[in-house]
Amino acid sequence: MKIALIGYGKMGKMIEQIALSRGHEIVSVIDIDNQQDFDSDAFASADVAIEFTNPTAAFGNYLRAFKHHVKVVSGSTGWMKEHGDEVKRLCNDEGQTLFWASNFSVGVAVFAAVNRYLAKIMNQFPQYEVCMEETHHVHKLDAPSGTAISLAEDLTALLDRKDQWVNGTLTHPDGSVTGQHAGKDNEIVIDSIRRGEVPGIHTITYDSEADRITITHDAHSRKGFALGAVLAAEYTANHQGLLTIADMFDF
């Protein structure tokens, strides 16, 4: 398979290593200093482009890839609220393909399935208050994380007593804290922490007067995310439309 990389930071370089080890060819690498290569023959020859950049650049990158009918796998978060409807239209009505996930880790996919299963059980026990906490490295621009939002949206879909999530506190790298920890009865509060080089920790807690139930996914490195992105590219090469982890893994 021919792969183009959009974004060549730590994640892009790790994806490159894994893709090559699985026998794929990297035909184009696009970063901030060579945006003109979106219009190159090399980029247009790609079966799939894997995009890991930032919330402000992601949607524009999709449009540049779609211009050449190159399928995209993207792990960039923070763009969905503003551009989600347009991306859905492009994929559903104009034949473009985007595989988007807030997190490509196989472990996170399993964790999300456990989260949904546990929520179905806990819907019967309203005495448990549910909240979330996510911790990431200091370079992450958006808070809460896209993974936390996806997990929270699964909770609001399955818990009758919760119908929206809200930002809680944000603990900055210098230790200062902004935001409010408390939420309304119908809200799931997501607290965020930014420190060091943490790849990603997500914790969901059900707390009552009697006891506490906690589930956590703790990433050791970015390798799991990178491998998942390559697996998604392999899947996307033979599928089309707006794709998600749920399409690739049937839990």
N, C-alpha and C positions, 0 to 999 in steps of 0.2 A: 504494500500500500504506500502511496505517496502522501506525505504529510507536510503541511506548512505550519510553522510555529509563529504565532502572533504574541509577542512578549517574550523576552529572552533574559528574564531575571533568574533567580534561583529555581523557581518552579519550571520555567521553560527549559533550562539546562538539564534538569532532572528528567523531564519528559523526553527530551532528546536522547538521553542515555538509554532509557528504558525502551523507547521506540526502536532504536538501532539494535538493541539486544534481542528484540523480538522479530527482527528481519525486515523492518520497514525502512523506507528511504525518506530523508528530510530534503525536500526540494526547495524550500524557501524559509528564511528566517527573517521576520520583520520586527523591528524594534523602533524606538522613538526617532532614531536618526536616519531611517531609510523607508519612510512611509510611501515613497513613490513606488516601491516594489510591489505594492498591492496590485499595480497595473502591469506587472511583468508576466511574461509567458510562463516563467517558472512557478509563480504563485497560481496562475490559472490552471496549471497542470495537476495541482494537488487533488487527491480524492477527498481529503478532509483537512481543515485547518483547526488547530488546537489553540484556543485563545485564553490566556491568563494575563490580564492587564489590570485595569482599575475601573471604578464605577463611571468615571467621566468619559473614558475612551471606549468602553465595551460596545455600546450601541453603534457608534460610528464604524468600528471595526467590522461588526456584523454586516452593515450596509456595503462596505467596500468588498467584503468577501462575496456577498450575495450578487453583487454586480457582475461577478464572473461565474456565478452559479457554483461556487465552492461551498460545500457543506461545512458547518462550524460546530465544534465542540467547545463549550465555554464554561469556565469556572469563575468568571468575574461576577461579583455581586453588587448590589446597590443601584442597579439600573431599572429593575422590574417595575417599580411604581410609576415611573415617568414614561417608559417606553414599552411596557409589557403588551399593551393592546396592539401596538403597531407590529411588534415581532410576531404575535399570534396571527395577525392578518397576513403578513408576508409568508409565513409557513403554511397556513391553512388555505389561503386563497391564491398565492402566487408561486407555489411550488418550491419555496426555499426550505432549507433544513437546518435546524438548530437543535443540538443536544445540550440542554442546560442543566446544570446541577450546582447547588450551593456547596456541595462537597462530594467528591468522587471516590472517597475511601470506601472500600468494601465493608470495613468495620462500621463506618457511619451508616451505611445502608442497612446493615443488620441492626444497629442501634435504633435507627428510625422505626424499623419494624417492631422492635421491642417496645418502643415508646407508644406506638399506636395500640399494640395489644394491651399494654398496661393501662392506657387511658380508657379503653373499653371496660376494663374491670373496675377502675377507680370511679367511673361515672356513677356506679351504684353506691358510692360512699362519699357523700358531699361534706362530711366532717373533715376531710383532708383538703387543706389549701395547697395549691400547686404553684411553684415558681421555678424560674430557670436562672442559671448563671453560665456565662461563657467567658473564657480567657484566651487571649491571643497575643501574639508578638506586637511590639511597639510600632511596627511599620504598617499595620492594618489600618486602613482609612475609615472604614464604615463600622458602626456599632448600633445595634447588635449585629452579630455576624449573620450572613445569609443562611448558614446552617441552623443557627438558633431560631431565625424567623421561620424556616421550613418546619422545624420541630414544633414551634409554637402554633403554627397554622394547623398542623395535624391535631394538636390538643384542642384547639377551639372548635374543630370539626367534630370531635368525639365527646367532649365534656359539655353537657347541657348547661352547666353553671358558668361556663366561660365562653365569651363570644368575641374577644379581641385581645391582642397582646399590646403591651406598652413598654417604652423604655423605662428602665429603673435607674440605678446609679451607674455612673461610669467612673471607674478608678483609673486615673491616668498614670503613666510611667513614673512620675515624680511622687506618687502616693496621694495626690490630691483627689478629692471625690466631688463630682457634680451630679445633679439629678436627684430624684426622689425614689426612695426604696418602696414606699407603699403604693398600692393601687386600689381600685374599686373592686367590689366583690365579683364583678363580671370580667375582670381583667387578669391576664397572666403577665406578671412583671418579669422582665428580662434584665438582669444586672450584667454589666460588662466590665472586664478587667483587662488592661493592657500592660504587659510587663515582659521584659527580656525577649527571648526568641521562641516563645511557646508556640508550637505548631497549631495547637487547638485543643481546648478542653471544654466539653459541654456537659452540664449537670442538670438534671430535672429532679425536683424534690417534691414529695407529697408529705405534708406535715400536719399532725393532729395533736390534741392534748395527750393522747395515749402513746404515740410513737411516730416514727419518721421512716419513709421509704425513699431511697435515693438510687438513681441510675446515672452512670457517668461513662462517657467515652473520652479517653485521653490519648491523643495521637503522640507517638514517640518521635516521628519525623514526618517530613513531607512526602516520603517515598510512597506511602499508601495512596495519597492523593494523586501523585503522578502516574502510578500504575493504573489506577482507576480511570484516569483521563485517557490513557492509551487504549484500555479495554473499551471505553465508550467510543473512541474513534473507530475501532474495529467493528463495533456494532453499527455505528452511524453510516459507515461505508455502504452497507447493504439495506439501509432503511431511510425513510424520508419523513418530513413534517417536523412538528415540534415534539421533541423526544425528551424523556426524563429517566432518572434512575429506575423508576417503577417499571418502565418498558424493558429495561435490560435485566433487572432482577425481579423474579416473581416470588415475593415472600408472602 
